């Protein structure tokens, strides 16, 4: 047991250190390239922190066991928007640019609605659907770079390093997040098993939360460093990456089903994307404020309580 605890603490330390240098490296790249921190969060950070989900989903698709991809993406996106954005906003109210309001957040809603519609109408994501998802992903990423919005200028913090050093920071940060996250999840699972916690409870709590641990750590560090746009880019980027690239790529390898998803899961996923949009109008000066963060976090807690009751009582 002591060994498991030590490895768990090492994993947590790697996640914290990895997220810290990832944020520093990403901010430095943004300043060097003259692009917004939102776009860096959307692309480099968002893709990097979602890399574990992509690897697991693609390997599962190749091995003919990709149905879990849909559940993983639904759970991860709910976690991203409700808990990660909620906690981040409680630490630092996040400014929303006009482009966030008119393009990025609506696109996140559109991708979410498209996924839910496939689940409700057909119950599957075909290879053609997967191809459409990938095309939408590429188009959005290219458009985001071409139409970058630097309306929100956040306080510059940290050193502006050369490109090579900054990229080393990013690669090292992502490696620390992935390795640390895996150590944390594996050893937390072993500790829970030793204590006698059920497999289903472990899946709902440790495994579901563990896959999004890199995003959570990165956004919290970004908020502490007053990099709200980078955090928002990470959350939206991860959501879009999960739906369009991971689901799209997995579906091209083998068609996916929505087996195991019910109306509550899809309803909470839809509500999370809508609440992000509505939060723009509830505070002052187009911000996701602390009150919004509390509301998002409470909804996540209610959803977790529902899942726990579903496997223990219902």
N, C-alpha and C positions, 0 to 999 in steps of 0.2 A: 504493500500500500504506500509506504514512504517513497519508494522509487517512482510510482505513478504520480504522486504529488509533485516530486521534484521535476519530472519531465513535463508535467502540466504547467508548472511555473516557468520553466524554460520556454515552453511554447508561447505562453502569454507574453514573456519578455521579448521574444523574437517578433511577435505581432506588434507590440508597442514600438520597438526600435524600427522595425520595417516600415510602419506607417509614418513615423516621424521623418525618416530620410526620403521616403517616397514623396511626401508632401513638399519637402524642401527641394528635392530634385525637380519635381513637376513645376513648382513655382518659378524656379530658375530658368527652366526651359521656356516657360511662357514669356518671361521677360526677355530672354535672348531672341526668341523667334518673333516677338511682337504680337503674339496672339493672346486672347483672353484666357484667364485661368479656368473659366467655364468650359471652353473647348478642350483644354488639356485634361480637365477632370472627366469630360464626356468621352474622350478617346483613350489616351494613354492610361489614365488612372482607372476609368470605368472598365476597360477591357482587361487590364492587369488584375484587378481585384475579382473579376468574374472568371478568370482563367480556370480555376479549379472546377467550377460547374461545367465549363465547356469541355474540358478533358474527360470528365466523368460521363457526360451525356454522349459525346462522340464515340467513346469506347463502348458504351452500352449499346449504341445504335449499331456499331459494327458487329457486336456479339449478339444482336437480335433481341436486346433487352432494353429498348429505348423508351418504353412507355413511362418509365419513372421520370423522364425529362420534363414532361408537362407538369407533374406534381412538384418537382424541384423548382421549376421556374415560377410557378404560381406562389409557392411558399416563400421563395427568395424575394420576389417583387413585393409581396405584402410586407415582409420583414424590412425591406429597404425603405419603402415609403412611409410605413406607420412608425416603426420603432427607430430606425436609423435617422430618418429626417426629423422625427419627433424629438429625439434626444439632441440632435445637432441644433435644432431651432431653439431648444431650451437653453443651450449653452451660448449660442450666438444667433440672434434674429438674422435671417438670410434675405438679402436684397434680391429682388427679382427685376431683371432688365426687361425692356419692351419686347425684345426678341424671345426671351424665356416665356413671356406671357402669350405672345402671338404665335410662336413656332414650336418651341421645345416642349413645353408642357402639353399643348394640344396634340402634338405628335405622339407623346407618351400615352395620352388617352386613346388616340386612334389605334396605336399598336395593341393596346390592351383590349379595346373593344373588338378588334379583328380576331384576336386569339379567343376571346370569350364567345364570339359569334360562331366560330368553327366548332367550339365545344358544344354549344347549345343546338346548333342546326345539324351538324353531321357527326359530331363526336370523334372526328379524326382530323389529323393534319396530313394531307397527301403530299406526294413529291412535288406536284404543281404548286400547292400552297407554300411548300418550303422554298421553292424557287422565287416566288413572289416576295416572300419574307426577306430573302437575301438581297433581292434587287432593291427593296425599300430601304434596307439597312445601308447598302452602299450609297444610294442616292442621298439619304439623310446625312451621312457622314461627310460626303463631298460638299453638300450644300452648307453644312455647318462651318466648314473651313472657309468656303468662298464668301459666306455672308456672316462673318464673325462680328459679334457685337461687343464693343469695349465701353459701353455706357457706364457700367459700374466699375469704378477704379478703386480697388481696395488698397489699404495701406501697405506699401512695399515692406516686407520683412525678410530677413535672411540675406545671405550673400547671393550675388549673381555670378555663378560659376561658368566656366566654359562648357560647351555642349557635351564634350566627351565625359567630363566629370559628372555633369548633371545626369547623363544617360546611365552612368555607373550607379549613381544614387537610385535612379528609378528601377533599374534591373535588380540591384541589391535589395531595395525596399520590397519589391514584389516577391522576390525569393524568400525574404524573411517572413512576409505575410503568409505565403503559401505553406512553407515548411512549419512555421510557428503555429498556424491554424490547424494543420494536420496533427501536430504533436498535442495541441490542446484538446482537440476533439477525440483523438484516439485514447488518450489517458483519462480524460473526463468520463468517457464511456466505460473504461475499465474500472474506474473508481465507483461509478454508479452501479455497475454489475456486482461489484464486491459488496456494496451496501445492500443490494437486493432489489433495486429499482427495476420495474418491468421494461421489456424491450420497446414496447409502444411508447412509453413515457420518454425513454431515451431518444427515440426517433423524433418525437414532437419537440423536445426541448434542446438537447445537446446537439444532435445531428442537424436539425433544421437551423438552429441559431449559429452553429459552427461554420456552416457553409457561407454565411454572410458576415462572419467575424472580421475578415479583411476590410469589407466596406464600412462596418461599424467603427473599427479602430481608425481607419483613414479619415472618416468624416469627423470623428470626435477630435482628432489631432488638428485637422484643418480648421475646425471651429475655434479651438483654443488658440491657434495661430492667426485667427481672424481672416480665414480664407473661405468665406461662405460660398462664393461662386464655384470654387473648386469642389467643395463638398456637394453642392447642388448638381454640378456636372457629373460627379461620380455616381450619385443616386440615379439621376435620369439616364445617364449613359449605361449603367449596369442594367436598369430595367429594359431599355431598348435592346441592348446587347443580348440579354437573356431571351427575350421574345423573338426578335428577328434573326439574330445570328445563331444562337444555340438551338432554338426550336426549328428554325429554317434549315440549318445544316443537318441536324439530326433527322428531320423529315425526308430530306433528299436521300440520306443513307437508307432509311427504312421508315415507312409511314407510322405516325404516332397516334395513340388513342388517348382519350381523356378518362380512362378507367381509374376509378378511385376519387375523381373530382365530383363534388356535388354542388348544388345551387348556393350553399352558404360560402364555400371556398371561392367560387367565381364571383359571387356577390360582394364579398369583402375585397377581392382584387379590384373590381370595378369601383367600389366606394373609395378605396385608397387613392386611385388616380384622380377621381373627381374631387376628393377633399384637398389634394395638393393644389388643384386649380382654384377651388373656392377660397383657400387660405390666402390667396393673393388679395382678395377683396375684403377680408375681415379685419386686417390690421391697418397700420398707417404706412404710407409711402411704398406701397407694393412690396411688402415683406412677409415672409413666413415668420410670424412672431412667436414669442414664448407661449402665449395662449394657444396658438395653433399647434405648437409642439406638444403641449400637454394633452390636447384633444386627440391628436394622432396616436400618442403613446397609450392613452387610455383605451382607444379602440383596439389597438394591438393586444393589450392585456385581456380585453373581453373576448377577443378571438381565441387567444391561448386558453382561456378558461373553458370556452366552448369545446375546443379540441380535446382537452383533458376530460371533460364530462362525457364527450362522445365515446371515448374508449373505455371509460370506467363505469358509466351509469346508463347512457342511452342505449 
